[in-house]
Amino acid sequence: MKSTGIVRKVDELGRIVLPIELRRTLHIEIGDAIEVYVDPERITLKKYMPACVFCGNFEDMTYFKGKLVCGTCIDEIA
């Protein structure tokens, strides 16, 4: 993991601000969803990308009975 040298304080509501440079680099726009991962020593933030429930693919997504499924898996199911 690479250090950016950026330090931010947590405010009284538990929020931090992601600097605009990071948001631009990672293509994070206002309203984008962010996933939070936790292990014993760190918190990791990742831009949320919906994926196929079967294979994890991010392309050619379609909702099938309320779940995201890629075109490849739909073809295999059919």
C-alpha positions as CSV (number, residue, x, y, z in Angstrom):
1,M,0.0,0.0,0.0
2,K,1.4,3.4,-1.0
3,S,1.4,6.4,1.4
4,T,0.1,9.7,0.0
5,G,1.4,11.8,2.8
6,I,-2.1,13.2,3.3
7,V,-3.4,13.4,6.9
8,R,-7.0,14.3,7.8
9,K,-8.7,14.7,11.1
10,V,-12.0,13.0,12.0
11,D,-14.7,15.6,12.8
12,E,-17.1,15.4,15.7
13,L,-19.6,13.4,13.5
14,G,-16.9,10.8,12.5
15,R,-16.4,12.2,9.0
16,I,-13.2,12.7,7.0
17,V,-12.8,14.6,3.7
18,L,-11.2,12.8,0.8
19,P,-9.0,15.4,-1.0
20,I,-10.0,16.4,-4.4
21,E,-6.7,15.2,-5.9
22,L,-7.6,11.6,-4.7
23,R,-11.2,11.9,-5.9
24,R,-10.1,13.0,-9.3
25,T,-7.4,10.3,-9.6
26,L,-9.8,7.6,-8.5
27,H,-12.8,9.0,-10.5
28,I,-14.9,9.4,-7.4
29,E,-17.8,11.8,-8.1
30,I,-20.4,13.3,-5.8
31,G,-22.9,10.7,-4.9
32,D,-20.7,7.7,-5.7
33,A,-20.9,4.8,-3.3
34,I,-17.8,3.8,-1.3
35,E,-17.3,0.3,0.2
36,V,-15.6,0.1,3.6
37,Y,-13.3,-2.9,4.4
38,V,-11.8,-3.4,7.9
39,D,-9.1,-5.7,9.2
40,P,-7.4,-5.5,12.7
41,E,-5.0,-2.8,11.7
42,R,-6.6,-0.7,8.9
43,I,-9.6,0.7,7.2
44,T,-9.7,0.5,3.4
45,L,-12.1,2.5,1.2
46,K,-12.9,1.4,-2.3
47,K,-15.2,2.9,-4.9
48,Y,-18.2,0.5,-5.1
49,M,-18.5,-1.3,-8.4
50,P,-21.6,-3.6,-8.7
51,A,-20.6,-7.0,-10.0
52,C,-22.1,-10.2,-11.2
53,V,-23.4,-12.4,-8.4
54,F,-21.9,-15.5,-10.0
55,C,-18.5,-14.6,-11.5
56,G,-17.7,-11.1,-10.2
57,N,-17.6,-9.6,-13.7
58,F,-18.3,-5.8,-14.0
59,E,-19.3,-5.6,-17.7
60,D,-22.6,-6.1,-19.5
61,M,-24.6,-6.2,-16.3
62,T,-28.4,-6.9,-16.2
63,Y,-30.8,-7.3,-13.3
64,F,-32.3,-10.7,-13.2
65,K,-34.9,-11.3,-10.4
66,G,-33.3,-8.4,-8.4
67,K,-29.7,-9.6,-8.8
68,L,-27.0,-8.3,-11.1
69,V,-25.9,-10.9,-13.6
70,C,-23.4,-10.5,-16.5
71,G,-24.3,-11.4,-20.1
72,T,-21.9,-14.3,-20.1
73,C,-23.6,-15.9,-17.1
74,I,-27.0,-15.3,-18.5
75,D,-25.9,-17.1,-21.7
76,E,-24.6,-20.0,-19.6
77,I,-27.9,-20.2,-17.6
78,A,-30.0,-20.2,-20.8
